[in-house]
């Protein structure tokens, strides 16, 4: 991978930050790595797994805030906080796209499950499929802490599989958005359709037809535009997101959630097929190139 402009404006990957200066590895224009210390931070591209590693994230954030000047963070932390809450995300997107219904009041879970026939009980702030349980009408609903779990109507999957979901990466590109190749996750036996729980990854076009892909891309761009422009943050501080869709038996895509730190499945495609390597590398570099251009402006 190469990225023009890295000689004068270093890109450093690291989590140790003291008084606004970072220690880590600098990426050179030829794609090699160089250890560096105490590099002043001008802007942060936030791809740190803050939910799974909260302590080092908070330490790095404190180090940034102890610096002499405020440091812009993209994607904006407030945007990341919104997308981490499935219920808030649904409310934010409710006027833009139709999503599967949700219920937060545990006292209504039984009634809603009876209405929907099938639903997923999931942590309101969870990720990677952890804790998600599929329920059908008549099942005993587990006791969960009030306010921290949601019940979401199940999207009935295509016949022959337990579930199909699509991950769409949306990134700033000039004055608009670009959408790289959509990636499908398919599971024969687990309706949560999580890669961490064994779902297989493939190109979305191998699983769904062109009309579904067109609808997914259009919805993903609509969601990205709405979220970037509609929150308590500078729209320029939102540069990428991943939008997840479930696919039903009629191949209709249903938006499920938005990820502010998308773990691009393009990396999996690139490992499986060299045809996707260049696209994967471009997706890594696109937000960094935008940030460099912003610093040079």
Secondary structure, 3 states (H helix, E strand, C coil): CCCCCCCCCCEEEEEEEECCEEEEEEECCCCCEEEEEEEECCEEECCCCCCCCHHHHHHHHHHHHCCCCCCEEECCHHHHHHHHCHHHHHHHHCCCCCECCEECCHHHHHHHHHHHCEEEEEECCCCCCCCCEEEECCCCCCCCCCCCEEEEECCCCCCCCCEEEEEEEEEEECCEEEECCCEEEEECCCCCCCHHHCCEEEEHHHCCCHHHHHHHHHHHHHHHHHHHHCCCCCHHHCCEEEEEEEECCCCCEEEEEEECCCCCCHHHHHHHCHHHHHHHHHHHHHHHHHHHHHHHC
